[in-house]
Amino acid sequence: MKLFRGLLPILLLLLAGCQGLSGGSPTPLPTVVLGSGGPTALAATPSAASGPAAVTASAEIVPARSADLGFASAGVVGEVKISEGDQVKAGDLLASLDSYSALQSAVDASQMALQNAQDGYAALVANAPVARASAELALAQAQKARDDANKAVQSKQFQRASPQTIDIARANLIVAQNALDDAETIYNQNKNRSSTDVVYAAALSQLAAAQQREQQAQYNLNYVSSLPDAVDIQIAQANLDLAEANLQAAIDSWNRVKDGPDPDLVAADQASIAAAQSALASAQSARDHAAIKAPFAGTVADLNAAAGETVVPGQAVLTLADLSDLQVETTDLSERDVDRVSLGQTATVSIPGLGKDVSGKVIHIASRATKEGGDVVYKVTIQLAEQPAGLRWGMSATVQISS
């Protein structure tokens, strides 16, 4: 050990001399720490002339977008419309439960109910001018009917005969009838006389006058008896009350529509629309829980269910990935190096499976660390400048990020 310590300075001087004779730029020498375990070489600290070393990390090829998709409701798979490797568009129906058809029918019915409610409201608004004109006409008619009913009541009250008037007319008729009987008796006693006989002529004239008075008395009694009585006036008053009630209803209708659609009908139609919208949303939610639709365009990378199988919420039924846009994610970039990485830095990606190097740039640095084998690492995402032929999801890579 003592001998080694003596030779060490000489060796260092010889190494320094050799570097000087090479004619190139001097290379930093490693620092040697002596201890009980022998000399230990530490990493050389780069000089200002050579610049900082690149950050190197292992990585893998991943799609820019991928998702494990499953059903939001438990049930039995009814139909699987895709196979592994199929290309799909955003919004495509990929798989459904056996309840999907019935749930879609419920959605269709809810959509129709909503359309009917909306059509009713639109018709109410569109027909507002017609409703206003109709209400105006009904108001005018109700006013006339009320006026006519009021005149009828007043007329009947004015024309009504008193009981005394009717009794007098009846008494006059009795008197006239008695006078007629007497005249007929006298005429019968003298009807065989000569037509030129004075007694015959007097009897005939008396009979004719008695008949005329009897007819007039009968007419007078009939007339006063036919005049309105208390019941007639009561009926006329009832008709007037009804006409006034109809008039008030017409006024209320006019007030509701004179400035636009009836507010009560508008509120009712809007409530119907809101209820139909809520029912449609519930039906759509139930249907969507029984279906898997593509959230983006991509490739079915994995399929784990078939028709007739029972599934539960959260179970991954298929994996969808956009394999047209692959990028690189580091797997072991240490916490000691992450502070030397920033967004926009250039990187060289070596892909052993293809034997190619591809340039790229840093587009994302994870805010939270993960642990790999006890080491604290940060995931860094690199966007490739180009996607070489044959590049596949999961291929390994090595990245060198210029720092």
C-alpha positions, 0 to 999 in steps of 0.5 A, a space after each residue: 500500500 505504501 508503494 502504491 501511494 508513492 507511485 501514484 503521483 508519478 503515474 498522474 504526471 506521466 498521464 498528464 504528459 501524454 495528454 499534452 503530447 497528443 496535440 489535441 484538447 486536454 481531456 479532464 482527468 478523473 478525480 481519484 479518492 484514496 481510501 481503505 478500499 483502494 482508489 475510486 474514480 469519480 465521474 469527470 466534470 465536463 469543462 466549459 470547452 466540452 459542454 454538458 453531457 447529454 441526458 440518456 434514458 431508456 424508453 418505449 414507443 407508445 401511442 399519443 392517445 390510447 384508452 382502455 374502454 368498458 361498459 358503465 353498466 353491468 350486463 350481458 354483452 349483446 353485440 361486438 361490432 369490431 375485431 382486433 386490428 380494426 380501424 374505427 372513427 370517433 363516435 363509432 359504436 364498438 360494442 353494446 349490451 343486450 339491453 341496448 336496443 330497448 334503451 335506444 327505443 326509449 331514446 327514440 320515444 323521448 326524442 319524439 315527445 320532446 319534438 312534440 312539446 317543442 312543436 306545440 310551443 312553436 305553434 302557440 307562438 306562431 298562432 298568437 296573432 290568430 288567438 288574439 283576433 279570436 279573443 277580440 271577436 269573442 269579447 265583442 260577441 260576449 259584450 253584445 250577448 250581455 247587452 241583449 240579456 240586460 235589455 230582455 230583463 228590463 223589457 220583461 220587467 216593464 211589460 209584466 201585468 199585475 195580478 189586478 190587471 189580469 183579474 179585471 180582464 177576466 171579469 170583463 170577459 165574464 161580463 161580455 160572455 153574459 151579455 152575449 148569452 142574453 143577446 143570443 136568447 133575445 135573438 133566438 126569440 125573434 129570429 123567425 121574424 121578418 128581416 125587415 122587422 124592427 124587433 128582429 133587426 134590434 135583436 140581431 144588432 145586439 147579438 153582433 155587438 155582444 159577440 164583438 165585445 166578448 171577442 175583445 174581452 177574450 183578446 184582452 185577457 189573453 194578452 195580459 195573461 201572456 205578459 211575462 210573469 215572475 218565472 219569466 223574469 227570473 229566467 231572463 235574469 239568469 240569462 243575464 247572469 250567464 252572459 255577464 259571466 261569459 263576458 268576464 271570461 272573454 275579458 280574461 282571455 283577451 287580457 292573456 293574449 292581447 300582448 302575446 301568447 297566453 302566459 299560462 299556456 307558455 309556462 305549461 309548454 315550457 314545463 312540458 319541454 323541460 320535462 321532455 328534455 330531462 326524460 331524454 337525457 335520462 334515456 340517453 344516459 341509460 343507453 350510453 351506459 350500455 354501449 361503448 363508442 370510440 372516443 377518437 379515431 384509432 385502431 382496436 389494439 386489444 379485445 377482451 370480450 365476446 357476445 354472451 359474456 357478462 361484464 361489470 362496470 370498470 372492466 376493460 373490454 377493449 383497448 383503442 389506440 391512435 397508432 398513426 401518432 406514436 411517440 416516445 416515453 422514458 422509463 428510467 430517467 432519474 431524479 438526478 437528471 430531470 432538472 437538466 431536461 426542459 420542454 422543447 429540447 432536442 433529442 435523438 431516439 435510437 430504436 434497436 428494433 429498426 436499427 434507426 435513429 430518429 430526432 425529436 423534441 421534449 413535449 412533456 415532463 411528468 410533474 409527479 415521479 414514479 418508482 422503478 426498482 426503488 429508483 425515483 424516475 420521471 416520465 419524459 415524452 418526446 415527439 418524433 420528427 418523423 415516424 419511420 416505417 415499421 414502428 410499433 407500440 411497445 418497441 424499446 428505445 434509447 433517448 439522448 436529450 441534449 442539455 
